[in-house]
Amino acid sequence: MIISKKHIPMNYNLIFQSQKEFFNSQVTKDIAFRKENLSKLRHILKANEHLLFEAIYKDFRKSAFDTFVNELNLVYLEIDYFLKHLNRLSKPKKVKTGMVLLPGKSYIYKEPLGCAFIIGAWNYPYSLTLIPLVSAMAAGNTAMIKPSELPENTMHAMAGLINTNFPSDYLYVVEGGVPETTEMLKLPYDKIFFTGSPRVGRIVYEAAAKKLTPVTLELGGKSPAVVTASADLETAAKRIVWGKFLNGGQTCVAPDYLLVEEPVKVRLMELLKQKLDAFNYEDGAEHYVSIINKRNFDRIVRWIDASKVYYGGAYNENTLYIQPTLLDSITWEDPVMQEEIFGPLLPVLSFTDFNGILCEIIKREKPLAAYLFTKNKEQKNKFLKTVSFGGGCINDTVMHLTGDSLPFGGVGNSGMGSYHGEFGFLAFSHQKSILEKSNWGETNFKYPPYSKEKLKWIKRFM
């Protein structure tokens, strides 16, 4: 497979119009067509894994193991889910018909929205671009796709594979950066799906609002991890270290900061250090990626306060390596606590009052994820009822996003809408309400002339 590495200027409006025409031909609504193309996409990705591995390694040294497990395999699982469940998901759903609508039948028809615009993110460039695409295809849409330009090689790889193997009036990947995205956002799509920062999310939302285009925004935020005195500290340390430093800390649902109950803080910090030593996140390690670019490297390094480094703190500008770093004696006012870190720094704060620390969390923007480590059922229930967040785990980190039965999405500043499995199908579908009435058996209550007697009977049945 030949991968194009040159951006060729295209008339985005012409491609968009061709996709609208193709969608209006009704071809994409055919279930067999959807399954055929989902299978085709799976086959193309599988056949070219070596190219995808090579591209992402060039971008930020992500290994084939990490790329398969945390990116491509999730795409394959999503495709497999739809191949298995698409008939059921697409079937009209019969629902209860109220008494005043009898005799009649009520249905919900799920129809594709039309032409979708999918804007992917750089930190997991394959999964965060292709999983929404899979949902759009399964729901019966056409799609224009804009991968992030920061991992340039993966952008070229996806453009080459998709644009070579699918007609542009069905799927088309646009290469380029901010100017191209800005131009594309001027088009009247039927759905926009964006993954990225809240700052850019606002720009996308504003552009969509001008044309009343529905959006799904998958954003981010400062996701807390809370460890109470009753937690299994050994397990907590292992799972926090893995979830935080996966992908070099460049994960939207990674624990952004750690809140530890004071009596167990010293022990937990020791265990975190032990796990970091055991996992060996050294410069050049196959299981540890570099920071995506110099701008993000500099942004993260400025938060490393040597006086507060408990573990780590080293970095290498030449390789864009930042050692996993634990920051102790942190306060809510420290610079590292003012915005999402999106890198391998873990600030640690302590608390003595569980209810009080929940109040501190909810004073801030609603995060994309939140995690609690505890064996106390009351604390678990209090946490789940008090704190609003997109999704999360009890006694684990990150893993909630891997299940196709759980919606993945944010709330408030961390996003709107959700996807994965059936939720992704619904994100790219319109649920059309249909009442099918019989031609016999209807009362005259709703027709003029009105009377007190009619009102009396209506009140009795309403």
N, C-alpha and C positions, 0 to 999 in steps of 0.2 A: 504494500500500500504506500503510495507516494503522499507525503504530507506537505501541503503548501505552506511556505514560510513567508510569503509576501501578501500584504494586504492590498487587495484590488478594490478601488472605490466602486461602490455599487449605488444604484438608484434604489434606496430603501422603499420608496413609495411604490415603485413598480413591483418589487417583490411582495410587498404587503398586499397590493391589489390582486396580484396573481394568487396569493393565498386565500384572500376573501372569495375569489371566483371559484377556486378549487373547493373550499368549504361549502359554498352554496350549491355545488354539484351534488352534494349529499353523500359523496363517496366515503368520507371519513367517519360517517355515522354507522357504517356497516361493521358489525362486530368482527367478522372474519378479516376485514381490512386492518382493523386495529391490532388484532392478534398477530397477523402476518408481519406487520411492521415492528411490533414489539419484539417478536422472535428474531427478526432481521437485525434490529439494533443490538440485541444480545449477542448474536453470532458475530457481528462486526467487532464489537468490543472484545469478545473472547479471542478472536483471531488476531487481534492487534494489541494484545496486552503488552507485548515486549516494547512496542512503540510508546504506549502510554506510560509504562514504567520509566523508560528512558527520558521522556519529556519532563515528567514531574521531578525526577532526580536532578535534572539540569536546573530546574527552577529553584528548588530549595532543599535538595538532598533528601527527599523522602524515599525511603527504601521500597523495594518491590513488596516486601511483607506488609508494611504499613499501608501501602497503596491498595493492595488487594483486600486486606482485612477491613480497613476503615473507609474505603472508597468504593472500589469496583464491586466487591462482593455485596455491598448494600444496594447497589444499582441492580445487580443480578437478582437479588432477593425481591426487590420491588417489581421487576418485570415478571418474575415467577408468580408473585402474588396475583397480579392482574391476569396473567394467562390462566390461572386457576379459577379466579373469582369474577372475571369480567362479565360473563353471562348473567350471573346473579345480580351484580351491581347495576347492570344496564336495564334489567327487566323492570317494567312499570310496577310500582308497589301499591297494592290495594290497601286503603286505610278505612277507618270507621266513618260511616256516614251518619250525620246527626239526624235526629227525628224529623226536624222541620224540612230536611232535604229529601225525605223519602216520598215516593219510591225513586231510588237512584243509587248510583255507585260512585265512589270517590277513589281517585288514583293520583299518584305522584309519578310524573314522567321526568327522567333525568336526561337532559339534552346538553350537548356540548355548547360552550359559550361562543366559539368561533375562532378567531385568530388571536393567539396568545403571544405575549412578549415575556421572555424569561431572562432575567439578569442574574447571573451566577456570582459566587463569591470566590475569593482567591485562596482561602485557607484550606478548603477541601474542594479544589476546583472541579474534580470529576463528580463527586456525589452531590454537591450543592448546585450543580448545573443540570446533571442528567436525571436525578430523581424527580425534580419538578417536571422535566421534559417527559419522563415516562408517565407521570400522572396526566399531563396534558394529552399525550397520545392515547392513553387508555380511555380518557373521557371523550375522545373523538374530535379533538381540535387540530388545527394547524399551528405552527409555532415558528417564531423568529427568536433566535437565541443569542445572547450576548454574554460570553464568558468574561471573567475578569481578565484584564490585560496584564496584571502584575505578574502572574506566572505565565510568561509569554509563550513558552514552549507547549504548555498544556492547552492554551488557547488555540495555537496552530494545529495541534493534534486533533482536537475535537472538531475544528472547522474542516480539516482535511477529510476526516473519516465520515462526517455527516454530510457535508456538501458534495462529496464524491459519490456517495451511495444512496442519497435520497433526493428527489426532485425539489427544487427551491420553492415550488408552489405548495409544498407540504411542510418541509423543515428546512430552515436555513440558519447557519451560524454566521454572525457578523464579527469580523475581527476589528480591533481598534480599541480606542480608549474613550476618554470623556467626550470628545467632539462627536464621535459616532453614536455614543449612547444618547447624548443630548438631541441629536437629529432624530434618532429613532423614537424618542419619547414624544415627539410631535405628532405621531401617527395615532389614529383612533382605534386602538386595539379593543378587543372584547374582554381581555383580561391581562393584567400585568402581575408578574410574580417576581419579587425582588428579595435577594438575600444580601445583607451587608450591614453597614452602620446606621444608627438612628439619624445621623446627620444627612447622609445621602438618601435615606428612606424618606425624609421630609421632602426632598427635592422630587423624588419619584412620585410621592403622594400628591404633591402640588400639581405636577404635570398631568397626572391621571384625573385629578378633580376637574380640570378644564374641559374634559370630554366625558365626565361621569363614568370613567372606566373603573370597574371593580379591581381591587388590588389585594394581594397577599403580601405582607411585609414581614420578613423573617430577620429580625434585627439582633440586638444583644443587650449588654448591660453588665453591671457588677453583680455577679451571681455568688451568693454567700454559701459557705459550708459551715454548719454548726456542729460542734462536738461537745456532748454533755458528759458529765462525770460517770454516767452509767454505760457509756459506749464501750464496745469491744475495741480497745485502742490499737491493738495490733492490726486488726482488719481495717479499721478506719485509716490508719497511716498508709497502709499499702494501697488502698483504693483512692485516697486523696492524692497521693503522689502520682499514681498512674493517670488519673483523670486530669490533674492540673498540668502535667508536663508532657502529656500526649501532644504530638504535633508541635513541640516546642512551646506549649502554652497558647498556641494560636488556634484555639477552639472556642466557638461562641458559647458553649455550655460548660466550659471549664470552670471549676471553682475560682472565683476572682480574688476572694479573701477568706480567711479562716477565723472563725469565732470559737474559742475554746474555753470551757468552764475552768476557772482558776485552779481548783485542786488537782486537775490532771494535765495541766499545761506543760509542766516540765517533762513529764513522762512522754507525752505525745510528741513534743519537739525532739526528744531523743530518738523516738521511733521513726519520725519523719526523716531525720538525718541518716538513720540506719538503712531505710529503704532507698534513699537517694544514693547512698554508697553502693548498695547491692545492685541497683539498676544501672549504675555506671553510665551516666549521661555525659560522657566526655566529648570533647571536640572531635568530630569525625565519626562518632559512634553511629552504626547503621540504624539504630532505633531512635535516633534523636535528630530532628531536622534543624536546619538553620533558620534564621529570621528571614522573612520574605525579601526585604530590601533594606538599603541603608537608611532610608527615612524612618522606617519602623524600628530599626536597630537603635538609632539615636534617640527616638522617642522613649524607648524602654530603658535604655542605659541611664538616662537622666534621673530616673527614680531610684537608682541604686545608691542608697545612703550608707556609706561604709560604717558609720557609727551604729547602724541598726541591722547589719548583716549577721544573721545567726549561722547561716550556711551558704556557701557559694559566693557569688558576687563577681566572679571572673568573667571576662568576655574577650573576644578576638574580632576586631573590626575587619580583618582581612577575610575571615571565613563567615562573618555575620553570626558568630556563635555567642550565645549568652548562657552561662552555666545556670542550671536550676538554682534559684536563690530564695531562701527563707528570710523574711524581714521581721524582726521582733521589736517589741516596745513601740508598736505602731498605734497611732490615735486616728480618730475619724477625720482630723484636720490635716493629716499628712498629705502631701501632693499625690502620692501613689493611691490614695483613697478617693480622689476627686473624679476619676474617669475610668472606664474599662481598661484593664492593663493589656490584655491580648498578647501576652508574652510570658516567659518563664520566671516571673516573680510572684511569690506568695506572701502577702502581708498577713501577720498573725496578731489578732487582738484577743484579749481575755475578758471574761465576764463572770459575775457572781450571781446574777439574777436572770434566770431564764426568761421570765415574762418581760423583763426590762430590755433584754437584748432583742426580743421579737419586736418590741416597740421601736427600737433603733432601726431595725431593718425596714419596717413599713413606713418610716419617715421619708425614705428615699424612693427613687424611681423603681417601679416594679421590674424585677430582673427576669431574664429569659429562663433561668434555672435556679433552683435552690436545693440544698442538700442538708439532711439531718442525720447525725449518727447518735443513736440512743437505744437503750433497751426499755425505756420508760414509755408505756402506752399513753399515759396522760400527756407527756411532753410531745409525743408524736401527733396526737389529736389536736393539741393546742397549736402546734406549728402549722399543720395543714389548714386549720380553720382561720388562723390569724394572718398568715403571710400569703399575699397574692403573687404568683409567679407563673411563668409559662408552663413549666413541667419540671420534674426532678425525681429524686430518689430518697428513700429512707435506707440508710446504711450502705450506700454506694454512690458513685458519681457517674455522670455521662451516659450510662447504659440505657436509660429510659428512651433515648431517641432511636434505638435499634429495633423496637417492636412495632410491627405493622398494625397492631391493634390499638396502639396509643397515638393520639394526635400529637404532632410536634409543631409548636408555635409559641409565640409570645403573647404578652398582654401589656397594654399601656405603651410605655416607651420602648419595650422590648419587642413590639410587633403586633400584628393583627392577622387573624386567619391561621390555619394550620394545614398540615399535609402528612403524608405517609399512609400507605394502604388506602382504605376507603375514604379517609379524610382528604387525601390528595385528589381522588376521583371527584369528590364533591366540590373541592376548591376550584376545579375547572369545569364545573357543570352548573346548569340552571335547573332547579327543581320546579317543574311546571305542574301546577295544580289543575286537575281536571275533575269536574262533576258531570257524570253522564246520567241524565234524567230519563225516566220512562215517559211515554206519551199518554199514560193513563194514570188515574188515581190521585191527581192533584186536587187539593182543596182550593177554594176561592179566597182564602183569608188575606193573601197579599195583594189582591186586586181591589181597586175602588168599585163601588163606594165603600168607605170605612164606616164602622158602627161600634157602639159600646159593646154589643154582643160579640163582635169579632175580636175586639181587644181583650175581652174577658177570656175567651178561648185561647188566644195567643199567649196570654200571661200564664195560663194553666199549663201549657206545654213547653214554654221557654225555660 
